[in-house]
Amino acid sequence: MTTTAPSPYPTAASLVSEIKSFISTNDVIVSDWDAFVYGFISNTDEQFRNDPEWYAEDDTDLKDSLRDEVLELLGLN
């Protein structure tokens, strides 16, 4: 049996949970969900600073994909 190492990246489900908790704890009203979610995901940028899969200037990257998944799970996409 082979095992795979857990991904170092946050999951969309974990981000949704963190976002919901942050919003309820801080009584936040979000007017631009796309920017809010992307900014929230960007809080982990330092951890993946040199990872081209995490962020690619001119291409779709993991951050973009996670944002889309989170918005979908929140029913906003």
N, C-alpha and C positions, 0 to 999 in steps of 0.2 A: 504494500500500500504506500502510495506517495502522498506526501503532505505538501501543501504550498504555504509559504510564509504569508502572514497577514499583510495586507497592503498598508504602506505608511501613510496613505492619503486618507483624509476624512471621507466618510460616506455621505451621500445625500440624506439618508435617513437620520444620521447623527447630527448633521447640520440643521435639519428641520427641527429636531428636538431642541438644539441649542438656541436657535433663532426664536422659537416659541417661548422658551424660558426667558431669554433676554428681553423680549418684548413685554411679557407679562410682569417681569420683575422691575423693569425700568419704565413702565407705562409709556411706551413708545408708540407714536402714530406714524405709520410709513406712508409716504405719498408716492415714492418711486421704488417699487419693489425690486425691479431689475438692478438698480444701483445699490440698494440696501443689501441685497443678497450677495452681489459681487463684492461689495466692501466687507461684508461679514466673512466671506471666504478668504479674502485677502489678508485677514488677520493671521493666517498661517504662512504667509509668503516667506518670512525669514527662515522657517523650517525647511523650505524647499528652494532656497535662493538660487542654487546652481543646477536646478532640475529642469531641463528643457521640456519635459512632458507636463510639468506644472504650469509653466507660463511660456508662451511663444508669441512674440510681438506681432508677427504677421500671419499667424495661423491659428486655427482652433486648437485650444489646449485643454488640459484637464479642468482648469478653473472655469472655462466657458461651459464645458460639458456638465460640471457639477452645478453651476448656476441654473442651467436649463432643467436639470433633474429636480433641483430643489423647488424651482418655480412650479414645475409639474406636480410635485407632491403637495405643494401648498394650494394647488388648484388655480394657479395664476397664469398658466401658460397654455 
